Amino acid sequence: MELTISLPDALAHRFQTRVPARERSPLVTKLLKKELKEREDTLEAACHAANNDQALVNDIDEWQSFDEDISK
C-alpha cells in the first residue's frame, strides 16, 4: 500500500539527504512499528489499570444496573 504524508521541509530534506532512496520505506516502516507498539502498550497498560481500579469497576456495575432497570 502506498501512503502520502506531509513532513516539515527541513525534516524532509534531512531525510532525503541522509537516507538512501532504497532504505526510506523500510526505515519509515521500522519507525512506525516502534511508535505504534509503544502507543499500543501504553493503551493496554491504561486498560489494565482501569480494569483493576475497584472504584471504577463499582461505578461501571452501578451504571450497568441502571440500564438493566430501564430495559425491564
C-alpha positions in Angstrom: 0.0 0.0 0.0 1.2 3.5 -0.8 0.6 6.3 1.6 1.2 10.0 1.2 2.3 12.0 4.2 3.4 15.6 4.8 6.6 16.5 6.6 8.2 19.8 7.5 10.6 20.9 4.8 13.7 20.8 7.0 12.9 17.2 8.2 12.1 16.0 4.7 15.4 17.5 3.4 17.3 15.8 6.2 15.6 12.5 5.5 16.3 12.6 1.8 19.9 13.6 2.2 20.8 11.1 4.9 18.7 8.1 4.0 19.3 6.4 0.6 16.1 6.1 -1.5 16.1 2.3 -1.3 16.2 2.5 2.5 13.5 5.0 3.1 10.4 2.8 3.1 12.0 0.2 5.3 13.1 2.9 7.8 9.7 4.5 7.9 8.1 1.1 8.4 10.5 0.3 11.3 9.9 3.7 13.0 6.1 3.4 12.6 6.1 -0.1 14.0 8.1 1.0 17.0 5.9 4.1 17.7 2.7 2.1 17.2 3.9 -0.6 19.6 4.7 2.0 22.3 1.3 3.6 21.9 -0.5 0.2 22.0 1.5 -0.8 25.1 0.5 2.4 26.8 -3.1 1.9 25.9 -3.0 -1.7 27.1 -1.4 -0.6 30.4 -4.1 2.0 30.9 -6.9 -0.5 30.2 -5.4 -2.9 32.7 -5.1 -0.1 35.3 -8.7 0.8 34.7 -9.9 -2.8 35.0 -8.0 -3.2 38.3 -9.5 0.1 39.7 -12.1 -1.3 42.1 -13.9 2.1 42.4 -14.2 2.3 38.7 -15.4 -1.3 38.4 -18.1 -0.5 41.1 -19.2 2.6 39.2 -19.5 0.6 35.9 -21.5 -2.0 37.7 -23.8 0.6 39.1 -24.3 2.3 35.7 -25.0 -1.0 34.1 -27.6 -1.8 36.7 -29.4 1.4 35.6 -29.5 0.1 32.0 -31.0 -3.2 33.2 -33.7 -1.4 35.2 -34.6 0.8 32.2 -35.0 -2.2 29.8 -37.4 -4.0 32.1 
